[in-house]
Amino acid sequence: VTIGAALFFKERLHTRRLAAIAFGLLGVFTIIRPGLSTISDGQIAQLLATPLFAISILYTKKLTGRESLSVIVAVLSVVCTIMLLPLALVQWVTPSLNAIILLFLTALMATLGHYTMTQAIKLAPLAVLQPASFLQLLWATLLGATLFGDAIDVFVIIGGTIMVASVSYIAHREAVAGASKS
């Protein structure tokens, strides 16, 4: 995303932004620990999907210049639904009423998340936002531990700490840079 932002939107790649992204990636690899543990099919799928996510974010940035946030989020929701429908049909299980309520709440939270992220993409350079995207892995880990009892080991703690430090650093540096422009 950062390289695409530089190529397509002429965003400047400040050293501090690149350092924060590299540091955040170090946190991601600390958690995944390739070579020290077996990489799961889910991790491989996520890595293969990464270019698609990057294209989606870059396209969203382009659209924020001419479309409303509501239209962008609505189109994203429809496209995701269409793309995932075949896989859902293959694995279809008729949901209970309780599951339907949980699915509705999940859809509501996801839509709000997409709306706020689209607003952030509209307002900030993508290179500034990228370190914050590493926090998704941290939140997913915490939710996995809380909701599903997934174990959190020392690598997750160290990697999560690295990612939080990366995001904190870039947020602080961008605030300092913004304040000096005022």
Beta strands, then each sheet from edge to edge (+ up, - down):
end
